[in-house]
Amino acid sequence: MISIVDDDDAVREALVTLTRSLGYNSAGFASAEEFLASADFETFSCAITDIHMPGMSGFELQERLRQLNGSFPVIMITALSEPDLERKAISGGAISLLRKPVDVGMLVASIEKALRD
């Protein structure tokens, strides 16, 4: 199961629809806090999360997931083009940092890597 964590309803719904169309089970969450509080939390094997969200950021979620399960794969997405974001995401353990609009091929490659490792 893949979690999609993004405060933008349209982006979240589009990514849930896309991942399902690719054959993955997925569920969307409007915030990191909502994802972490999910009754199904233990069933997720990968998270795709926006970086900039109200409340807990994607980086904070990444750190929390690392504390809970050191090997929990995270794919980060952002609409911003700040120069240090990719370095920060990867050094924090993210599989990849994808820019919005998300390239489907890069997303599929990232998901396959996350689920393989």
QUIZI-V361284 format. One record per residue. N is the residue number from 0. RES is the residue in one letter. PSI is psi in whole degrees, -180 to 180 (NA if undefined). OMEGA is omega in whole degrees, 0 to 359 (999 if undefined). Layout:
BEGIN
N;RES;PSI;OMEGA  N;RES;PSI;OMEGA
END
This chain:
BEGIN
0;M;137;180  1;I;132;175  2;S;139;175  3;I;115;184  4;V;109;180  5;D;133;181  6;D;-13;178  7;D;111;184  8;D;-45;183  9;A;-44;180  10;V;-47;181  11;R;-49;181  12;E;-39;178  13;A;-42;180  14;L;-37;176  15;V;-47;179  16;T;-45;180  17;L;-50;182  18;T;-37;177  19;R;-39;180  20;S;-23;177  21;L;-1;177  22;G;7;180  23;Y;146;169  24;N;133;180  25;S;159;178  26;A;146;182  27;G;147;179  28;F;137;183  29;A;-12;180  30;S;161;176  31;A;-39;180  32;E;-41;179  33;E;-43;178  34;F;-49;182  35;L;-29;181  36;A;-2;183  37;S;137;177  38;A;-24;181  39;D;12;187  40;F;-43;184  41;E;-16;183  42;T;-9;183  43;F;140;181  44;S;-2;181  45;C;146;176  46;A;135;170  47;I;118;186  48;T;142;171  49;D;155;178  50;I;-51;186  51;H;110;179  52;M;154;173  53;P;152;182  54;G;-133;181  55;M;128;179  56;S;170;175  57;G;-36;177  58;F;-40;177  59;E;-38;176  60;L;-44;178  61;Q;-46;180  62;E;-43;180  63;R;-42;178  64;L;-37;177  65;R;-37;177  66;Q;-39;181  67;L;-38;184  68;N;96;187  69;G;-23;184  70;S;16;182  71;F;116;183  72;P;137;180  73;V;132;172  74;I;126;183  75;M;146;177  76;I;152;179  77;T;153;173  78;A;-10;183  79;L;158;181  80;S;34;177  81;E;136;187  82;P;-31;186  83;D;-4;185  84;L;-46;183  85;E;-45;179  86;R;-45;181  87;K;-42;180  88;A;-49;183  89;I;-41;179  90;S;-23;176  91;G;-3;176  92;G;4;180  93;A;146;175  94;I;-43;180  95;S;166;171  96;L;118;181  97;L;143;179  98;R;143;174  99;K;141;356  100;P;141;187  101;V;131;175  102;D;122;185  103;V;-43;180  104;G;-42;179  105;M;-36;178  106;L;-47;180  107;V;-45;179  108;A;-40;180  109;S;-42;179  110;I;-45;179  111;E;-42;178  112;K;-43;180  113;A;-41;183  114;L;-21;180  115;R;-39;186  116;D;NA;999
END
